[in-house]
Amino acid sequence: MRYSWRLLRLRAHFRSQLRISSNASHFQVHSDPNLQSLRFLSSLLPKHPVHGTASPPISDSQFTSIVKSRYGIPRTFSSESVIEQKESDHAVVFDIFSKSRDVDEIRKDLESNGIVISHDLVLEVLGKLESNPDSAIRFFNWVSGDYGEKLSSKSYNLMLGILGVNDHVKEFWDLNCDMKKKGYGISKTVRDKVLEKFEKDGLESEAEKLRDVFASGSTDKSPEKIGSIVCKLVRNNVWGDDVEQQLRDMNVSFSSDMVKMILENLCTDPAKAFIFFRWIGESGMFKHDEQTYNAMARVLGREDSIDRFWKVVDEMRSHGYEMEVETFAKVLGRFCKRRMIEEAVNLYVFAMAGGNKPSVDCLTFLLKKIAVSKHLDLDLFSRTLKVFTETGNVLTDSMVSAVLKSLSTVGRIGEYTEVLNVMKEYGYEFSGSLKRKVAYRLGRTGKSDEANDFMNGLEASGCNPDNKTWASLIEGLCAAGDLAMASDCIHKMVEKGDVSSAGYALDLIVNAYCQRRRETDASHLLSDLVDGKQLKPWHSTYKALINKLLQRGEFKEALKLLGMMRNHEFPPFIEPFISYVSKSGTADDAIGFLKAMTSKRFPSTSVFLHLFEAFFQAGRHGDAQDFLSKCPSDIRNHADVLNLFYSMKPVEDAASPNLAS
């Protein structure tokens, strides 16, 4: 069964039976023999075979509520586009047409800047070019030649005003002649502005001519005026034979621009707009074209007219017409704003099957909307990717990154892996930078299980995580404070990767442990990796951890690390040990330190002297004497050592130090 404007007439008739009670805020529905017929006919309305299923029966109260909401209180819906035209578009066009260029250069510049010529853009650019008539003329003539359908009566009037106030009198009258041929008239605003200019310049004959043209009824016969009359007639009356007869009696020659304008002006009452659309198409007074089909689609692209919307766009395509980019963008934005995500996906699939395919940015926008919807529907996600990739497109890092960022904003980082798996099904290949970004985010947000699944998934798919990916995961885990998981990860990292590249990851974990005053745990981890996995820590990692251990009084742990440093052939790191031993260590600590710092029996005499001096500077003469007694005989009898002790001996004590062998 096909929709009919006659059925909508019946709906409109029913609306006339509604009234708002003067003593109550609710609607009252009078008894009407058409009610049962209307309900019966409504139940027969088919859903779009792909885009929906039949609705269940509704009660009289529900039906009354629907009628009330649909017809009782007009609502204004936003017509903003989801993908807003860049604010700089008019500036780019201004720059292009400010210079004299041939047609091919103009077209190339517009394409390279992604400029789409639309009716709104034409109006915006002409508005900006009011004081630049030469550029305006070039722009208007170019649009007239290649995009004549984008010019309306309003466009012509804007251009007419530019010519009139900038001393292009001949061109002004030439354009007026062209407007008359198209059925357009001079608007009052343009008449007043140009008339003032003519009078100011003393062009009395031109001013009188303009008054005559306007007085002859130019404005009253303009499409805008006629369209306004039609809109008022349709909007303010119940549709019926009398309205149809009045429209016929107007003897209007309907153009695409006029029908489009009427439909757009009836956007707050989509049911009446649809009645008019059907009637004028079936009356023989006008044959719908791509422009009017698109105008009707833009009006119907909303939740309370969705079935009619799909019928119109399917019919439009069956007649060989395409959905305009402006229509797609506007309706897609409205669907997404109203959280009609399934319909938004249906619209995207529909548009991708046509000649005006949505841009890559549209795909990214839609995927982000699916990602942040109330319930993440992976089937819709998959369907969108399928239609995109089937046309030869490929998924990029920027798209994937945008989707993941959207998931993050609604707390769905745990669903990264599922979404990424769907993208992999449609040919996406991870780049190193994205793998690292995902690994870090999973670790940073405490999603350790999901992080483990992600890394295992990479390995299972043959896209083994490299050391940088492991390091990013470990960095995220450290930032989240999950050091146990970070320690497990570095063990897995060195088992599956290049041990020689794991120094950075170990440094991250050691620093994280130290920030939490867990230096001993850091030392044990480092020792395990060195002894069991032959990992070589960075020199700076050793130094930082030794300093922290000594500050915490963990002298023995620090000595172990000093020995490992020596085995890894790093330069000896003795200053913090000398400082620690001289201030709070014992003679045995001093001997232990000296033995740990060298593979020989003892280090050079200079190190002994340095340590003796540190004891004296700390005022620990007795401890220095005790340390000396435990030194090898060659140190005890060394001339420099004897001189040092003699110079530190109190003056009144003439006895020499006990340097017995």
C-alpha positions in Angstrom: 0.0 0.0 0.0 1.3 3.4 -0.9 1.0 6.6 1.1 -1.5 9.0 -0.3 -2.0 12.7 0.2 -5.7 11.9 0.5 -5.0 9.9 3.7 -3.1 12.9 5.0 -6.1 15.1 4.1 -8.1 12.8 6.4 -5.5 13.4 9.1 -5.7 17.1 8.6 -9.5 16.9 8.8 -9.2 15.1 12.1 -6.9 17.8 13.4 -9.6 20.3 12.8 -11.7 18.4 15.3 -9.2 19.1 18.1 -9.7 22.1 20.3 -7.9 23.5 23.3 -10.3 23.9 26.2 -10.3 27.4 27.6 -10.6 26.1 31.1 -8.1 23.2 30.8 -4.6 22.6 29.6 -5.3 19.3 27.9 -6.8 18.6 24.4 -10.3 17.3 24.0 -11.2 15.1 21.0 -14.7 15.4 19.7 -16.6 12.3 18.6 -15.8 11.9 14.9 -16.9 9.1 12.6 -13.5 9.5 10.9 -11.6 8.5 14.0 -12.0 4.8 13.5 -11.2 5.2 9.8 -8.1 7.1 10.6 -7.0 4.6 13.2 -7.6 1.8 10.7 -5.7 3.5 7.9 -2.9 4.4 10.2 -2.5 0.7 11.2 -2.1 -0.1 7.5 0.7 2.3 6.9 3.7 0.2 6.0 7.1 0.7 7.5 10.1 1.0 5.3 11.0 -2.6 4.4 14.6 -2.1 5.5 14.4 0.6 8.0 11.7 -0.5 10.4 8.9 -2.9 11.3 5.2 -2.4 11.9 4.3 -0.7 15.2 2.0 -2.5 17.7 -1.6 -1.4 18.0 -2.2 1.7 20.3 -5.0 2.7 22.5 -7.4 5.6 21.9 -5.7 7.6 24.6 -2.3 6.9 23.1 -3.6 7.8 19.6 -5.1 11.0 21.0 -1.7 11.8 22.6 0.1 11.3 19.3 -2.4 13.5 17.4 -1.9 16.1 20.1 1.8 16.1 20.0 2.0 15.9 16.2 -0.7 18.4 15.2 -1.7 20.4 18.3 1.5 22.2 19.2 3.9 23.1 16.3 7.5 22.5 17.3 10.5 24.0 15.7 13.3 21.6 15.0 16.8 22.5 14.5 18.0 22.6 10.9 21.6 22.8 11.7 23.9 20.5 9.8 26.0 17.9 11.7 29.0 18.7 9.6 28.9 22.5 9.7 30.4 24.3 6.8 33.7 25.7 7.8 33.4 29.3 8.9 36.3 30.1 6.6 34.6 28.8 3.4 33.3 32.2 2.4 36.8 33.7 3.1 38.4 31.1 0.8 35.8 31.8 -1.9 36.3 35.5 -1.5 40.0 35.0 -2.1 39.5 32.8 -5.1 37.2 35.3 -6.9 39.1 38.4 -5.9 41.6 37.5 -8.7 40.8 37.0 -12.3 41.1 33.3 -13.1 39.8 30.9 -15.7 37.1 28.4 -15.0 39.5 25.4 -14.6 41.6 27.3 -12.0 38.5 28.2 -10.1 37.2 24.7 -10.0 40.6 23.3 -9.0 41.0 25.8 -6.2 37.5 25.1 -4.9 38.0 21.3 -5.0 41.4 21.5 -3.2 39.8 23.5 -0.4 36.8 21.1 -0.1 34.3 23.9 -1.0 30.8 22.7 -1.9 28.7 25.3 -3.6 25.3 25.5 -1.9 22.5 28.0 -1.9 23.4 29.1 1.6 27.1 29.6 0.6 26.1 31.7 -2.4 24.0 34.0 -0.1 26.8 34.2 2.4 29.5 35.0 -0.2 27.4 37.7 -1.9 26.7 39.2 1.4 30.4 39.5 2.0 31.1 41.0 -1.4 28.7 43.9 -1.2 31.6 46.4 -1.4 33.5 44.4 -4.0 31.3 44.5 -7.1 33.9 43.1 -9.5 34.5 40.0 -7.4 30.8 39.7 -6.9 30.1 39.8 -10.6 32.8 37.1 -11.3 31.4 34.9 -8.6 27.7 35.4 -9.6 28.5 34.7 -13.3 30.5 31.6 -12.5 27.7 30.2 -10.3 25.1 31.1 -13.0 27.1 29.1 -15.5 27.9 26.0 -13.4 25.4 26.0 -10.5 22.4 27.9 -11.8 20.1 25.8 -9.7 21.7 27.2 -6.6 20.5 30.7 -7.4 17.2 31.9 -6.0 15.2 35.1 -6.1 17.1 36.1 -2.9 20.4 35.5 -4.7 19.4 37.6 -7.6 18.2 40.4 -5.3 21.5 40.4 -3.4 23.4 40.7 -6.7 21.0 43.4 -7.9 21.7 45.4 -4.8 25.4 45.1 -5.2 25.2 46.4 -8.7 22.8 49.2 -7.9 24.8 50.7 -5.0 28.1 50.4 -6.8 27.4 52.5 -9.9 26.9 49.5 -12.2 23.6 50.9 -13.6 23.6 49.1 -16.9 24.4 45.8 -15.3 21.7 46.5 -12.8 19.0 46.8 -15.5 20.4 43.8 -17.5 20.1 41.6 -14.4 16.6 42.9 -13.7 15.6 41.7 -17.2 17.1 38.3 -16.5 15.2 38.1 -13.2 11.9 38.9 -14.9 12.4 36.0 -17.3 12.7 33.7 -14.3 9.7 35.2 -12.6 11.7 37.0 -10.0 10.9 40.6 -8.9 12.8 43.3 -7.0 12.4 43.2 -3.3 11.4 46.2 -1.3 14.7 46.2 0.6 16.7 46.3 -2.7 14.3 48.9 -4.1 14.8 51.3 -1.2 18.6 50.9 -1.0 19.2 51.4 -4.8 16.6 54.2 -5.0 18.5 56.1 -2.3 21.7 55.7 -4.2 20.2 56.8 -7.5 18.7 59.9 -5.9 21.9 60.7 -4.1 23.9 60.5 -7.4 21.3 62.7 -9.2 20.1 59.9 -11.5 16.5 61.0 -11.5 15.5 59.2 -14.7 16.9 55.9 -13.3 15.1 56.5 -9.9 11.8 57.1 -11.7 12.3 54.0 -13.8 12.9 52.0 -10.7 9.8 53.4 -9.0 7.7 52.4 -12.1 9.1 48.9 -12.2 8.3 48.4 -8.5 4.9 49.9 -8.8 4.0 47.6 -11.7 3.8 44.8 -9.2 7.2 43.3 -9.5 7.4 42.4 -5.9 3.9 41.1 -5.6 4.6 38.6 -8.4 7.9 37.5 -7.0 8.3 33.8 -6.1 8.9 34.9 -2.5 5.6 36.7 -2.3 3.6 34.0 -4.0 5.3 31.4 -2.0 4.4 33.2 1.2 0.8 33.4 0.2 0.7 29.7 -0.5 2.3 28.9 2.8 -0.2 31.0 4.7 -3.1 29.3 2.9 -1.8 25.8 3.6 -0.7 26.5 7.2 -3.8 28.3 8.3 -6.5 26.1 6.8 -7.6 22.5 7.1 -6.6 20.9 3.9 -9.6 20.1 1.7 -11.2 20.8 -1.7 -11.5 24.5 -0.9 -7.8 24.9 -0.3 -7.0 23.0 -3.5 -9.4 25.2 -5.5 -7.8 28.3 -4.1 -4.4 27.1 -5.1 -5.6 26.4 -8.6 -7.3 29.8 -8.8 -4.1 31.5 -8.0 -2.9 30.4 -11.5 0.6 30.1 -10.3 3.4 28.8 -12.4 5.2 26.7 -9.8 9.0 26.5 -10.2 11.4 24.3 -8.3 12.7 27.2 -6.3 9.2 28.2 -5.3 8.1 24.7 -4.3 11.3 24.2 -2.4 10.8 27.5 -0.5 7.2 26.6 0.3 8.2 23.2 1.7 11.0 24.7 3.8 8.6 27.3 5.2 6.2 24.5 6.2 8.9 22.6 8.1 7.2 23.1 11.4 4.2 21.2 10.1 5.7 18.3 8.2 2.3 16.6 7.7 1.0 19.6 5.8 4.2 20.0 3.9 3.8 16.4 2.8 0.2 16.9 1.8 1.2 19.9 -0.3 4.1 17.9 -1.8 1.9 15.0 -2.8 -1.0 17.2 -4.1 1.1 19.4 -6.3 2.9 16.4 -7.8 -0.4 14.6 -8.5 -2.3 17.8 -9.7 -0.3 18.0 -12.9 0.7 21.6 -12.1 4.3 20.7 -11.3 6.7 17.7 -11.8 8.9 17.1 -8.8 12.7 17.2 -9.5 15.8 16.5 -7.4 15.6 19.9 -5.7 12.1 19.5 -4.5 12.6 15.9 -3.4 15.5 16.9 -1.4 13.6 19.8 0.2 10.8 17.4 1.2 13.4 15.0 2.6 14.9 17.7 4.8 11.5 18.6 6.2 10.6 14.9 6.9 13.9 13.8 8.3 12.8 13.8 11.9 11.5 11.2 14.4 7.7 11.9 13.9 7.9 11.6 10.1 10.5 8.9 9.7 8.3 6.5 7.6 7.4 9.3 5.1 11.0 10.3 5.0 12.1 6.9 3.8 9.3 6.7 1.3 10.3 10.0 -0.2 14.0 9.3 -0.5 13.4 5.8 -1.9 11.0 7.3 -4.4 13.5 10.0 -5.2 16.2 7.5 -6.0 13.8 5.4 -8.1 13.3 8.5 -10.3 17.0 8.8 -10.8 17.6 11.7 -8.4 20.4 11.9 -5.9 20.3 13.0 -2.3 22.2 16.3 -2.0 25.1 16.7 0.4 23.2 19.4 2.2 20.3 17.1 2.7 22.4 14.2 4.0 24.4 16.5 6.4 21.3 18.2 7.8 19.2 15.1 8.4 22.2 13.1 9.7 22.9 15.8 12.2 19.2 15.9 13.3 19.1 12.1 13.7 22.3 12.1 15.8 21.1 15.0 17.9 17.9 13.1 18.6 19.8 10.0 19.4 18.3 8.2 16.4 21.5 6.3 15.8 20.0 3.4 13.9 18.3 5.7 11.5 21.5 7.7 11.1 23.3 4.5 10.1 20.5 3.7 7.7 20.9 7.1 6.2 24.6 6.7 5.8 24.1 3.3 4.0 21.6 4.9 1.7 23.9 7.8 0.9 26.9 5.6 0.2 24.8 3.7 -2.4 24.2 7.0 -4.3 26.3 9.3 -6.4 26.9 11.9 -3.7 28.9 9.8 -1.3 29.5 11.2 2.2 33.0 12.3 3.0 35.4 10.4 5.2 34.7 13.0 7.9 31.1 11.9 7.9 32.2 8.3 8.7 34.3 9.4 11.6 31.5 11.6 12.9 29.0 8.7 12.7 31.4 6.2 14.3 31.9 8.6 17.2 28.2 9.0 17.7 27.7 5.2 17.8 30.6 5.0 20.3 29.0 7.5 22.7 25.4 6.3 22.3 23.4 5.0 25.3 24.3 1.4 24.3 27.3 0.6 22.2 25.8 -1.3 19.3 28.6 -3.2 17.6 26.3 -4.4 14.8 25.6 -0.8 13.8 29.3 -0.1 14.1 30.1 -3.1 11.9 27.5 -2.2 9.3 28.8 1.3 9.0 32.4 0.1 8.5 31.2 -2.5 6.0 29.5 -0.1 3.6 32.5 2.3 3.9 35.2 -0.3 3.1 33.2 -2.0 0.4 33.6 1.1 -1.8 37.4 0.8 -1.7 38.0 3.1 1.3 40.4 2.2 4.1 40.4 2.9 7.8 43.1 5.2 9.1 44.8 5.9 12.4 43.1 9.2 12.7 39.6 7.6 12.4 40.4 4.9 14.9 42.0 7.4 17.3 38.9 9.6 17.2 36.6 6.7 18.0 38.8 5.6 20.9 38.8 9.1 22.3 35.0 9.2 22.1 34.9 5.9 24.0 37.1 7.4 26.6 34.8 10.4 27.1 31.9 8.1 28.2 34.0 5.7 30.3 34.2 2.9 27.7 37.9 2.3 27.6 37.2 -1.3 28.6 35.5 -1.7 25.2 38.6 -0.7 23.2 39.5 -4.2 22.4 36.0 -5.1 21.0 35.8 -2.0 18.9 39.4 -2.5 17.6 38.6 -6.1 16.7 35.6 -5.0 14.6 37.9 -2.5 12.8 40.5 -5.2 12.2 37.8 -7.3 10.5 37.4 -4.5 7.9 41.1 -4.2 7.1 42.5 -1.9 9.7 46.1 -2.5 10.5 47.6 -1.2 13.7 50.3 1.4 13.5 53.0 1.4 16.1 51.9 4.7 17.5 48.3 3.7 17.9 49.3 0.4 19.6 51.3 2.4 22.1 48.5 4.9 22.7 45.9 2.1 23.3 48.2 0.2 25.6 49.0 3.3 27.7 45.3 4.2 28.0 44.3 0.7 29.1 47.1 0.7 31.7 46.5 4.2 32.8 42.8 3.7 33.6 43.4 0.5 35.5 41.9 -1.8 32.9 44.5 -4.5 33.5 42.4 -7.4 32.3 41.5 -5.5 29.1 45.1 -4.6 28.7 46.1 -8.2 28.9 43.4 -9.2 26.4 44.7 -6.4 24.1 48.3 -7.6 24.2 47.2 -11.2 23.7 45.0 -10.2 20.8 47.9 -8.5 19.1 50.0 -11.6 19.5 47.2 -13.9 18.3 46.7 -11.8 15.2 50.4 -12.0 14.3 50.8 -8.3 15.1 53.1 -8.9 18.0 53.5 -6.0 20.4 57.0 -4.5 20.2 59.0 -3.2 23.2 57.7 0.3 22.8 54.1 -1.0 23.1 55.1 -3.0 26.2 56.8 0.1 27.6 53.7 2.2 27.0 51.5 -0.3 28.8 54.0 -0.4 31.7 54.1 3.4 31.8 50.3 3.5 32.0 50.2 0.9 34.8 52.8 2.8 36.7 50.8 6.0 36.4 47.8 4.1 37.7 49.8 2.7 40.6 49.4 -1.0 39.5 53.1 -1.9 40.1 52.4 -5.6 40.5 50.9 -5.8 37.0 53.7 -3.6 35.7 56.3 -6.0 37.1 54.5 -8.9 35.5 54.4 -7.1 32.2 58.2 -6.4 32.2 58.8 -10.1 32.8 56.6 -11.0 29.9 58.3 -8.3 27.8 61.8 -9.7 28.3 60.6 -13.2 27.7 59.0 -12.3 24.3 61.1 -9.4 23.1 64.5 -8.0 23.0 66.0 -7.9 26.5 68.5 -5.3 25.6 65.7 -2.8 24.9 63.9 -3.2 28.2 66.0 -0.7 30.2 63.5 2.1 29.6 60.5 0.0 31.0 62.6 -1.0 34.0 63.5 2.6 34.7 59.8 3.5 34.7 58.9 0.8 37.2 61.9 1.6 39.5 61.0 5.3 39.6 57.3 4.4 40.3 58.4 2.1 43.2 60.6 4.8 44.6 57.9 7.4 44.4 55.9 5.2 46.7 58.8 4.6 49.1 59.2 1.0 48.0 62.8 1.1 47.1 63.5 -2.5 48.4 60.8 -3.9 46.1 62.4 -2.0 43.2 65.8 -3.5 44.1 64.4 -7.0 44.3 62.7 -6.6 40.9 65.9 -5.3 39.3 67.9 -8.1 40.8 65.5 -10.8 39.5 65.6 -9.4 36.0 69.4 -9.1 36.0 70.0 -12.5 37.5 67.2 -14.4 35.8 66.7 -12.6 32.5 70.2 -11.1 31.9 68.6 -7.6 31.6 71.0 -4.7 31.8 69.6 -1.7 33.6 70.5 1.8 32.6 73.4 3.4 34.5 71.0 6.2 35.6 68.6 3.6 37.0 71.3 2.1 39.1 72.4 5.5 40.4 68.9 6.7 41.2 67.9 3.5 43.1 71.2 3.4 45.0 70.7 7.0 46.2 67.1 6.1 47.3 68.2 3.0 49.1 70.9 4.8 51.0 68.5 7.6 52.0 66.3 4.9 53.5 69.3 3.2 55.3 69.2 0.1 53.0 72.9 -0.1 52.9 73.2 -3.9 52.1 70.7 -3.6 49.2 72.6 -0.7 47.8 75.9 -2.7 48.0 74.3 -5.5 46.0 73.4 -3.0 43.2 77.0 -1.6 43.4 78.3 -5.0 42.6 75.9 -5.4 39.7 77.0 -2.1 38.3 80.6 -3.3 38.5 79.6 -6.5 36.7 77.9 -4.4 33.9 81.1 -2.4 33.6 79.6 0.9 34.6 82.0 3.5 36.3 82.0 3.1 40.1 79.4 5.1 41.9 81.1 5.8 45.2 80.1 9.3 46.4 76.8 8.4 48.0 78.4 5.4 49.7 81.3 7.5 51.1 78.8 10.1 52.3 76.6 7.4 54.0 79.4 5.5 55.6 81.3 8.5 56.9 78.2 9.9 58.5 76.3 6.9 59.8 78.3 3.7 58.9 80.7 1.5 60.8 84.2 0.5 60.1 82.8 -2.8 58.8 80.5 -1.0 56.5 83.4 0.9 55.1 85.4 -2.3 54.4 82.2 -3.9 52.8 81.8 -0.9 50.5 85.5 -0.9 49.4 85.3 -4.6 48.6 82.0 -4.3 46.7 83.2 -1.5 44.4 86.1 -3.4 42.8 86.7 -6.9 41.5 90.2 -6.7 43.1 90.9 -7.3 46.8 90.7 -3.6 47.5 90.6 -0.4 45.5 93.3 2.2 45.1 94.8 4.1 48.0 93.1 7.3 46.8 89.7 5.8 47.7 90.9 5.0 51.2 92.2 8.5 51.6 88.9 9.9 50.4 86.9 7.8 52.9 89.3 8.8 55.8 88.9 12.4 54.9 85.1 12.0 55.0 85.3 10.5 58.5 87.4 13.4 59.7 85.1 16.0 58.1 82.1 14.3 59.8 84.0 14.7 63.2 84.3 10.9 63.6 88.0 10.6 64.4 87.5 7.5 66.6 85.6 5.7 63.8 88.3 6.7 61.4 90.9 5.1 63.8 88.7 2.0 64.0 88.4 1.8 60.2 92.2 2.2 59.9 92.8 -0.7 62.2 90.8 -3.0 59.8 92.7 -1.8 56.7 95.4 -3.9 55.0 98.9 -3.2 56.3 100.0 -1.4 53.1 97.3 1.1 53.7 98.0 1.5 57.4 101.7 2.2 56.7 101.2 4.3 53.6 102.9 7.7 53.9 99.9 9.7 52.7 97.6 7.9 55.2 100.2 8.5 58.0 100.4 12.2 57.1 96.6 12.6 57.0 96.2 11.1 60.5 99.1 13.1 61.8 97.6 16.3 60.5 94.3 15.5 62.2 96.0 14.6 65.6 95.3 17.2 68.4 98.3 19.4 69.0 98.7 18.6 72.7 98.9 14.9 72.0 102.6 14.3 70.9 102.2 10.5 70.7 102.1 9.1 67.2 99.0 7.1 66.1 98.8 3.4 66.6 99.9 2.1 63.2 101.0 -1.3 64.4 101.1 -4.0 61.7 
